[in-house]
Amino acid sequence: MSQSQTITEADVRHVAKLGRLRVSDDEVHHFTEQLAAVLDYISKLNELDVDGVEPMAHPLELVNVLRPDVEQAGISTESALLNAPAKMPPYFKVPKVLGDGSGA
């Protein structure tokens, strides 16, 4: 939207419909005011002189610090099952999550 356009209640209803949201008349009025305030703020940002400013994803120079990917031994099956509430070695025993739970 350009600076001369304002958001209308019809716009809010259209966006709500696209998002499959039900909104009351009071909510439409409230959201219209809120979105208008957001667009006013964005138009103020458009007034900034950013010539010569390089785009960036973050204001700080961040570098991922990762440890080397070195293979190492894992824990034993017995250790993994040690505190399991239910087990059927060498597996964890869990309730059925598909079907009716009868196990049939």
C-alpha positions in Angstrom: 0.0 0.0 0.0 1.3 3.4 -0.7 1.3 6.2 1.8 -1.9 7.8 0.4 -3.9 4.6 0.8 -5.4 3.6 4.1 -6.6 0.3 5.3 -10.4 -0.2 5.4 -12.7 -2.5 7.3 -13.3 -4.3 4.0 -9.5 -4.9 3.7 -9.5 -6.4 7.2 -12.5 -8.6 6.4 -10.8 -9.7 3.2 -7.6 -10.7 5.1 -9.6 -12.4 7.8 -11.4 -14.4 5.1 -8.1 -15.4 3.4 -6.8 -16.5 6.8 -10.1 -18.4 7.4 -10.6 -16.3 10.6 -14.0 -15.3 12.1 -13.9 -11.8 13.4 -16.7 -9.8 15.0 -17.6 -6.3 13.9 -15.8 -4.9 17.0 -12.7 -6.9 16.2 -12.8 -5.6 12.6 -12.9 -2.0 13.8 -10.1 -2.7 16.4 -7.9 -4.5 13.8 -8.5 -1.7 11.3 -7.1 0.8 13.7 -4.1 -1.4 14.7 -3.2 -2.1 11.1 -3.5 1.5 10.2 -1.0 2.4 13.0 1.4 -0.3 11.7 1.2 1.1 8.1 1.8 4.6 9.5 4.9 3.4 11.2 6.2 1.6 8.1 5.6 4.8 6.1 7.9 6.6 8.6 10.6 3.9 8.0 10.3 4.6 4.3 11.4 8.2 4.9 14.8 7.1 6.2 17.8 7.8 4.0 19.5 4.5 3.6 21.8 5.3 0.6 25.1 3.6 1.2 23.8 1.4 3.9 24.5 -2.3 3.1 21.6 -4.7 3.8 22.2 -7.0 6.7 20.4 -9.9 8.4 21.6 -9.0 11.9 23.2 -5.8 13.4 26.0 -7.8 15.0 28.7 -9.9 13.2 27.6 -13.4 14.2 29.4 -16.6 13.3 28.2 -20.1 14.0 30.5 -21.9 16.4 30.3 -25.6 15.8 32.3 -28.4 17.3 34.0 -30.8 15.0 31.8 -33.7 13.9 33.8 -36.5 15.5 32.4 -40.0 15.9 32.3 -41.1 19.5 30.8 -44.1 21.4 27.2 -43.8 22.4 25.5 -45.3 25.5 24.7 -49.0 25.9 21.3 -50.4 25.4 21.2 -51.3 29.1 22.0 -47.7 30.1 19.4 -46.3 27.8 16.7 -48.6 29.2 17.8 -48.1 32.8 15.2 -45.5 33.8 12.5 -46.5 31.2 9.1 -46.9 32.8 8.3 -49.9 30.6 10.7 -51.9 28.5 10.9 -55.1 26.5 14.7 -55.4 25.9 16.2 -54.3 23.7 13.3 -51.9 23.1 11.3 -49.2 25.0 7.7 -50.4 25.5 5.2 -47.6 24.7 1.4 -47.5 24.5 -0.2 -48.0 21.2 -0.9 -44.7 19.5 -2.8 -45.9 16.4 -6.1 -47.8 16.4 -8.2 -48.3 19.5 -5.3 -49.2 21.8 -6.5 -52.7 22.3 -3.4 -54.1 20.7 -5.4 -56.1 18.3 
